[in-house]
Amino acid sequence: MGIVGMPNVGKSTLFNVLTKMGIPAENFPFCTIEPNQARVNVPDDRFNWLVETYKPKSAVSAFLDVVDIAGLVKGAAQGEGLGNAFLSHISAVDGIYHVCRAFEDPDVTHVEDRVDPVGDLDIIHSELRLKDIERLNGERLGGRRRMAAQHLSEQGCHISCAEAPTEQ
């Protein structure tokens, strides 16, 4: 699960609470650049009961991989802030925890110079949608290229992208 949100909303603090780690959670945007990762055991009394009752040779309890991802800013889909690196980190996780700031504190900066959790949600959702659309369009185009290459191959044509037809 990836922890996402705007810079300085508490993502790294939540990561530290969930993982019992002590990664830096500083009061400046992009304190986290590379994602922090940890695996957390998920306690389950039912699992413990099953292990005690049936005494298997090995027992592997449930766990959750948690990833602290750098803050997203408006325009990330066009490369603002950490841009595409941030968005690629999000696409690498199976799900996201979305952290929004809803507290006033003049000592904690906000990249938009305001506290507006709904506005922050809109920015994050818009950036994620833009990246999804870009990815879908790329895959669609890539699929068309594969189909065209397959069709040409079936027809006995072998053309590489570097070979451009010349005018005579």
C-alpha positions as CSV (number, residue, x, y, z in Angstrom):
1,M,0.0,0.0,0.0
2,G,1.3,3.4,-0.9
3,I,0.8,6.4,1.3
4,V,0.1,9.4,-1.0
5,G,-0.9,13.1,-0.6
6,M,0.4,16.6,-0.9
7,P,3.8,17.5,0.7
8,N,3.7,18.1,4.5
9,V,0.4,16.4,5.2
10,G,1.7,13.7,7.5
11,K,2.5,10.9,5.1
12,S,5.9,10.1,6.7
13,T,4.5,10.5,10.2
14,L,1.8,7.9,9.3
15,F,4.4,5.6,7.8
16,N,6.4,5.9,11.1
17,V,3.3,5.0,13.2
18,L,2.4,2.0,11.0
19,T,5.9,0.6,10.7
20,K,7.4,1.7,14.1
21,M,10.3,3.2,12.1
22,G,11.9,6.6,12.4
23,I,12.3,8.0,8.9
24,P,12.7,11.8,8.7
25,A,9.3,13.7,8.7
26,E,10.5,17.2,8.3
27,N,8.7,20.5,7.7
28,F,9.7,21.1,4.1
29,P,8.3,19.9,0.8
30,F,10.0,16.8,-0.6
31,C,11.7,15.7,2.5
32,T,10.9,12.2,1.1
33,I,12.3,11.8,-2.4
34,E,12.9,8.1,-2.8
35,P,10.1,6.0,-1.4
36,N,10.5,4.4,2.1
37,Q,9.4,0.8,2.3
38,A,8.6,-1.6,5.1
39,R,6.8,-4.8,5.7
40,V,4.4,-4.9,8.6
41,N,2.9,-8.0,10.2
42,V,-0.9,-8.0,10.4
43,P,-2.0,-9.4,13.8
44,D,-4.9,-11.9,13.6
45,D,-6.1,-13.9,16.5
46,R,-7.9,-16.3,14.1
47,F,-4.6,-17.1,12.4
48,N,-3.0,-17.7,15.9
49,W,-5.8,-20.0,16.8
50,L,-5.4,-22.0,13.6
51,V,-1.7,-22.4,14.1
52,E,-2.2,-23.5,17.8
53,T,-5.0,-25.9,16.8
54,Y,-3.5,-27.6,13.7
55,K,0.3,-27.1,14.4
56,P,1.5,-26.8,10.8
57,K,5.1,-27.3,9.9
58,S,5.4,-23.6,9.1
59,A,3.2,-20.6,9.6
60,V,3.4,-17.4,7.7
61,S,1.2,-14.7,9.0
62,A,-0.3,-11.9,6.9
63,F,1.7,-8.9,6.2
64,L,1.3,-5.5,4.5
65,D,4.0,-3.8,2.4
66,V,3.8,-0.1,3.2
67,V,5.5,2.6,0.9
68,D,5.9,6.2,1.9
69,I,5.7,8.1,-1.4
70,A,6.9,11.7,-1.9
71,G,4.3,14.4,-1.9
72,L,2.4,15.2,-5.1
73,V,2.0,18.7,-6.4
74,K,-0.3,20.3,-9.0
75,G,1.1,19.7,-12.4
76,A,2.9,16.4,-11.5
77,A,1.5,14.7,-14.6
78,Q,3.3,17.4,-16.7
79,G,6.5,17.0,-14.7
80,E,6.1,19.5,-11.8
81,G,7.7,18.7,-8.5
82,L,8.9,15.1,-8.6
83,G,6.4,14.5,-11.4
84,N,6.7,11.3,-13.3
85,A,9.0,9.7,-10.6
86,F,6.2,10.2,-8.1
87,L,3.5,8.8,-10.4
88,S,5.6,5.8,-11.3
89,H,6.0,5.0,-7.6
90,I,2.3,5.1,-7.2
91,S,1.8,2.7,-10.1
92,A,4.1,0.2,-8.4
93,V,1.8,-0.3,-5.4
94,D,-1.4,-2.3,-5.2
95,G,-3.4,0.3,-3.5
96,I,-3.1,3.7,-1.8
97,Y,-3.8,5.4,1.5
98,H,-4.6,9.0,0.7
99,V,-3.5,11.4,3.5
100,C,-5.1,14.9,3.6
101,R,-4.2,17.8,5.8
102,A,-7.1,19.2,7.8
103,F,-5.2,21.0,10.5
104,E,-4.1,24.6,10.9
105,D,-0.5,25.2,12.0
106,P,1.4,28.3,10.9
107,D,4.7,26.4,11.6
108,V,3.9,23.6,9.0
109,T,4.1,24.9,5.4
110,H,1.7,23.9,2.7
111,V,2.7,24.0,-1.0
112,E,-0.6,25.8,-1.9
113,D,-0.3,28.2,1.1
114,R,-3.7,27.1,2.4
115,V,-5.4,24.3,4.3
116,D,-8.1,22.8,2.0
117,P,-8.4,19.0,2.2
118,V,-11.1,18.9,-0.5
119,G,-8.9,21.0,-2.8
120,D,-6.0,18.8,-2.0
121,L,-8.1,15.7,-2.9
122,D,-9.1,17.3,-6.2
123,I,-5.4,18.0,-7.1
124,I,-4.3,14.5,-6.3
125,H,-7.3,12.9,-8.1
126,S,-6.8,15.1,-11.1
127,E,-3.1,14.2,-11.4
128,L,-3.8,10.5,-11.0
129,R,-6.5,10.7,-13.7
130,L,-4.2,12.6,-16.1
131,K,-1.5,10.0,-15.7
132,D,-4.0,7.1,-16.1
133,I,-5.3,8.7,-19.3
134,E,-1.7,9.2,-20.6
135,R,-0.9,5.6,-19.8
136,L,-4.1,4.3,-21.5
137,N,-3.5,6.3,-24.6
138,G,0.1,5.0,-24.7
139,E,-1.0,1.4,-24.3
140,R,-3.7,1.9,-27.0
141,L,-1.2,3.3,-29.4
142,G,1.3,0.6,-28.5
143,G,-1.3,-2.0,-29.2
144,R,-2.1,-0.5,-32.6
145,R,1.6,-0.6,-33.5
146,R,1.8,-4.2,-32.5
147,M,-1.2,-5.1,-34.5
148,A,0.1,-3.2,-37.5
149,A,3.5,-4.9,-37.2
150,Q,1.8,-8.3,-36.9
151,H,-0.3,-7.6,-40.0
152,L,2.7,-6.5,-42.0
153,S,4.6,-9.5,-40.9
154,E,1.8,-11.8,-42.0
155,Q,1.9,-10.1,-45.4
156,G,5.6,-10.8,-45.7
157,C,6.6,-7.2,-45.1
158,H,9.5,-6.5,-42.8
159,I,10.0,-2.8,-42.1
160,S,11.8,-1.4,-39.1
161,C,11.1,2.0,-37.7
162,A,14.5,3.3,-38.9
163,E,13.6,2.4,-42.5
164,A,11.5,5.3,-43.9
165,P,10.1,5.1,-47.4
166,T,12.0,7.4,-49.8
167,E,10.3,9.4,-52.5
168,Q,11.3,8.7,-56.1
